[in-house]
Amino acid sequence: MGYKLGQYIPGSSLVHRLDPRVKIAAVMLVSITVLRADAFIVVAVTILLAGITFIARLSLAHLLRAVRPLVIFFALIFLVHLFFTPGAPSPLPLATYEGLYRGVLLTWRFVFLILSAAILTMTTLPSELISGLERCLRPLRPLGIPSHDVAVMVSIVLRFVPTLLQELDQIKEAQMARGADFKAGNLLARMKRVSSLVIPLIRNSILRAEEVAMGMEGRGYHRGPRTYMRELRMTPSDYIILALLVILTGLGVYRW
């Protein structure tokens, strides 16, 4: 079975060994930079992302599988900016050069956000990711934000994203075995057929949520702070990489 969005891919690379708090901070800092980046910053961040992927020993197929569920969304973003951005006309009918530039730039921003989040989950154990997230949210406790509860909710989401995607494939195969054709007809007809997948998936999601709630209650789960089997410790390499990220983010912000 191939990679599913949200799955952890075991490894011993430098990226895998980094403290999860550093990786969470890296995704946040680079995302802030990319959302306001120009073409130069986009190229620089793309090179950085390629380097991280190489160091983590992740294959291109893994990244493509992470992006594939949102291909239609990315295509819509690109086409909207391509055809509805005013500017100099291009050889394409109703399209402009400015629309082409903005479409490519904005689409890549969203693709990068998905890829950075995918690399985070690929290289971080779910337990460590939740532990790091809980510690990152601890300073917000005086504001009434329950860091542990938020971490538990994120843990459940990460755990069931691959399961729901797998169930979606099974429902689709079952519908195709009954004669459903999701590739025939125009776009509107295909969207109507997709509704036959959404309703069973929602039903299965509700049933799984009830099972999880009953399981947690049966095991005596209660709200509140907890101990962890592995306490997080920042190493010198973590501090060095975090400092480099802050510097790069500062340079990106300075270019605005």
C-alpha positions, 0 to 999 in steps of 0.5 A: 500500500502506498503512502497516504497523507498524514502517514509517518515514513520511518527513517534515520535522517537528520530531518527525522532526528530533529526535535518536533518543536523545531520542525513545527516552528520551521513550517510556521516560519517558512509558511509566513514567508511564502504567503507574502513571497515574490518570485525570488523568494519562491525559487529560494524556498523551492531549492530549500524544500528540495534540499530538505526532501533529499536529506530526509530521503523522501521520494518524489512519489511520496510528495506527489501522493500528498498533493494529488487529493488537492489537484482540482483545488490547485487547478481552480486557483490557477485558472481563476487568476489566469483568466480574471486578472487584468493585464496584457493579453497573452496568446491564450484566449481571455488570459493575460501575462499578469494572470499567468504570473499570479496564477503560478505564484499563488498556486505554488504557495498553496502547494508549498504549504501542503508539501511542508505539512506533508514532510512534517508528518512524514518525518515525525512520529505522531506521538512526538508531533503531538508532544511537540505541539502541546509544548508549543501551545503551553504559553497560551494557557493563560489565555484559556487555550487548553494545549493538551486538548488541542494536541489530542484533537490534532492527534486524532485527526492525524490518526484518521486521515489515512484511514478515511482516505483508505475508506474512500478508496474502498467505497469508490471501488464498491461503487465501481463494482456496482456499475458506477463510472466516475470518468464518464460524462461532463464535469457536472455529472461527475460531481453528482456521482461523487456525492455517492461517495461523500454520504457513506464516508460521512456516515463511516466517519460518525461511526468511527468517532463514536467508537473512538469516544467509547474506547477513550471512555472505557480506558478512563480517559480524562482531561488534564496534563499528562506525562510522556514516555519520551521527554523532548530535549533540544540538541545543539543542532536543533538550536542551530537550525532554528536560528538559521530559520529565524534568520532566513525568515527575517531576510524574507520579511525584509524583502517585503 
